[in-house]
Amino acid sequence: MTDNAPVKDASWKTVQMEVLARVEKLPSLSTVVTEFLEMARQEYVTAKDFEKVLSKDQALVARLLKIANSGMFSGNRSVDTIPEAIVLIGMDNMKKMVYAVSTEGLLRQDLKCYRFAERGFWLHSLGTATLCRAIAEVAKSSGLKGEEAFVAGLIHDVGKLLIDDFLDKGKGKRKVEREEEIEACGLDHSELAGHIMKVWNISDTIQKAVRYHHEPLNGDTLCPEAVVVNMADTICHTWSIGTQTLMDLGEDINAADYSEQMSAIELSENQLPQVLLDVRQNLAKLQNLYEDEEE
C-alpha cells in the first residue's frame, strides 16, 4: 500500500467524496516519528543513535538546540551539538519534542466548530499524549509501549481536523456529538481517524488505540490500547486541557470513576494518584516546553 492510497472497505461507502479526497491529501507523520518508534523497541539506544535520525530534519535540530539553549535548561552555557542538547534536556523531553514538532503542522490548526481554545487542539493532543504515556508505563496490560502510547494520544483526535470543515459553523464552538459528525461525513471522528491511520501505514496497535478510544470496553470486546487513550482523553477534558485558555489541574480525579478501565489494563487505584501527580507536574510546564519563544 502506498502512503496516500485510499482505504477500500465497506464503511468508506458512507463517506462524502470530499472527505476521502482530503484524507488522501492530509500530510502523513514524519518519517522521523516512524524511526523513533522503531528505536524505542530496542533495548539500548544512545544519544548518537538519535542524532543520526534527527539530523535528517533540520527543523527538528533547530528546535532542539533552541530549547536546550533556553533559560529553562542551559543557564549561561552554550549548547551546539545534538548529543549535548539531548543529554541536557533529557531523552524523554527530546522524544516528546520530536513527536510534537513532527505533528504541529496538523495539530496547531484552529478548529472552528469543536470546543477548543486558541491552539487548544494542539495542547489537548499533547496533554493526552503525556498522560497516555504515563498510564501505559505503569499499567501491566496496557497493550502499548510508552512511545506508542504517546503517539496514539497525540493523534487520537485527528479525524476532527477533517470533519470540522463539514460541520455547521453557524452553531459556533461546541461539544460536537457523534450523530452530528456522522450526519456531516458518514463517520464519527474516531472511525475516520482509524482510516487515516491505515493510509499512513501506522502500526495496528496504535490504529486500535485511536479507532476505539471512545468505545474501549464495547460489549464483550476489550481493547486495552484504547482504554489507555480513553482514560487519558477523559481526564484531560476534566482538567480543561485545551478546551479552556487555562488548565484546571486542581480538579480532583476520583479513581473510583475509572475502576472498570483500570481493571481492564491492570492499573491499581493506589497507582493512579502517583501517575496523576507526575503528569500534573509535566503538564504545568508543557506549554513552555513546546511553544515558540517570542522573537
N, C-alpha and C positions, 0 to 999 in steps of 0.2 A: 504493500500500500504506500503510495506517495504521501508526502506530508500534507498536501492540500486536497487529497482525494475525498470526495463526498462519501459518506457512510450510507450504504444501502440496507435498510431494514424496514419493517412494516410501519414503525412509528413515524418515519420520515414522510409518509404519505399525508399526514395531517399538518405538516409544517408549511407555512407560506413559502413560496419560492424565493421571496426577497430575503427571508431569514437564512435559507440554505445558501444563497449566494454570499451573504455576509459571513457565514461560518467559513466558507472556503477562502475568504479574503482576510479573515482575522489573523493577526500575527501569531506565529507559534512561539512557544517558550524558547529562550536562547539555548543553543547547544551547550553552553556553559552549565546550565541547570542540569541537563541530562548527564554531563560528565561528573558533576558534583555528586549527583545521586549515585552514580556508579562507584565513585571513590568512597562514598560513605559506607558501602558494603564491604570495603576492605578493612582488615584488622589494624593495619598500621599505615598511616599517611603523614607525610611531613609537610612543613611549610613550603619546601621546594617543589613538592608534588603539586600543591595548589598553585604555585607560581606558574607552572607550565600551562595550566588551564586558564588562569586569569589573564596571562599575557596575550591571549588571543583577542581580548576585548579591552581596548584602550579606555573606553568609558568607565568600565569597572575599575581598572587600575587607577584612573584619576580620582574616582570617588573614594576608593580605599585609602589612597595617600592623603586625600583631603581630610577624611575622618581621623586618620592616625595623627595628622599634624594639628588637629583642632585642640582647643584648650581642655577638652574632655579627657584626652589621653596623653598628649605629648609633653605638656608643660613647656619648658624652654628649649627642648631638644628638637632637632630637625630629622624627620624620617624620610628616607629617599628610596628605599627598596621594598619590594613586595614582602619578602620573608620577615623583614624587620617590622613592617606595618602589621602583619598577621600576628606576630608574637606580641606586639604591643596592645592591640585591641582584642586579641583572643580569637581562637578558632571559631567559637560559637557566634560571636558578633560578626566575624568576617563572613561566615556562611549565610547568616541571616541577611546581611547587607547585599550579598550577591543575589540571593533569591528576590529580594525586594527591588533592587535596581533592574534586574532582568525582566521584571513584570510591571514596572511602574508605567511603561507606555500604555498598558492596558488599564491598570488599576487606578491611575490618577484621574481618570475621566470623571466628570461631574454628572451624575445621573440626574435626570430631570423629573422622574416620577417616583422612584424609590426614596424612602425616607433616610437620606444620609446628609450630613452636614458637608460643608466645603471640604474637599479631599477626604471626606468621611468614608467613602467606599474603600479607598486605599488603606486608611487607618484601621478600619474594621477587618479587612483582609489580613493585615499584618498582626493585629491582635489575636484573631482566631488562629493564625498560624503558630504564634508563640505559645498559646495555650494548648493547641493540639500536640505540639512537640513535648511539652511538659507532661501532659497526661500519658502520651504514648511511652515515654521513657520510664514511667513508674508502673503503669498497668501491666499485668502479667500476660494478658491475652488481647492486646490491642490490635494485632494484625498489621501494625505499621511500625517501621523503624523511625527513629527521631527525625531524620531528614525527610523521609517520605511523608510523615505526619505534617511537617512544616509546609511542604509544598501543597499537600491536599488542603490544608487550612487556607493557604494563600489564594488558591484559585477556586475555592468551593462555590463562590457565587458568580463565576464568570458568565454563566448564562444570562444574568441580569443585564450585562453590558449590551447584549443584542436585543433582548425583549424590551428594554427601556424605550427604544425608538418606535415601538409599535403600540405603546400604551397611550391612553388619553391624557395628554399633558394639561388639559384644562382642569383636571382634578387636583393638580398640584402634587407636591411630595407627600407620600402617604405609605402606609403598610399595604403593599400590593398582595392581594390574596391569590392563591393558586388558580382559582377559577378564572380570574381576570387575565392571568398570564396565558392560560390555555385558550381563552377566547381570542386573545390577540395573536398568538403564534402557533397554537396547536399543541404546544408542550409547555410544562412548567420549567422554571429556571434550572432545577436540578437534572431533569431529563435532558434538557438542551445541553447542559454542561457535560453530561455523560457522553453525548455525541461529539462535542468539541474535543474531549479527551481522546476519543478514538482517532479523530482527524489528526491530532497532534502526536499520535503514537505513544501516549503516556501509558505507564505500566498498569496492568489490570488492578493491582492493589490500590493505587491512587484513584483510578477510574471508579471503583466500587465505593471508595470513601466519599467521593464527590457526588456520584449519582444518587446514592441512597441516604444522604446526610439528613434528610427530613423524615425518613422512614426506616431507621436502622433496625428497629425491632418489629417489623411488619409481619404480623401473623406468626407462622412457625419459622420464618426465615430470620436468621441472625446475621448481621453484617458488622462485626466488631470494628472494622476500619471506619465505617460510617458512624458508629456510636461515638467514637473519639471526636469526629468533626461536629456531630450533633451537640455534644456536651459543650465543646469549646464555643461554638456559634451561639448557643443559648446563653451561656454565661457572659459572653462579650456583649450581647444585647442587653442583658440585665445591668451591666456596667456602663451602658450607653456609649460603647466604644465605636465611634464613627457616626452614630445616629444623632449625637448632640455635639456642640462645639467643645464642651468639656466632658471628660470621662467622669464617671461616678464610681471610682474604685472602692469607695467606702461602703457601697451597697452590699449587704450581707448575702452570702450564698449558703442556703440550707442544704446540707449534704443529703438529707432525707428525700429531697425533691428529685434526686438523681440516683436513688437506690437501685432502680431497675437497670439503668445504664452502667453503673459501677459494678454491679453483679455480673453483667454480660462481659465486661472486659477485665474482671478480677482486680478492681481497684477498691481498696477498703475505705470506709468512712474516716478512719484515722489518718489515711494518707492524703486525702483531699485538702484539708486545711493547709498543710505544708506546701502542696503544689500551688494553691491559690496565693499563698504568701509570697512565694518565689516569683510567680508570674506578675503579681501586683508591682513588685519592685522593678521588674523588667519593663512592664508597660508604662510605668511612670516616666521612664526615660526614652521610650520607644520613638516618640515624635522627634526628639532632639537628635537621636542617632541617625535617622534616615532623611530628615528634612534637609533641603538645600539651604546652606547658610546664606544669609543676606549679603549681597555684594557691597 
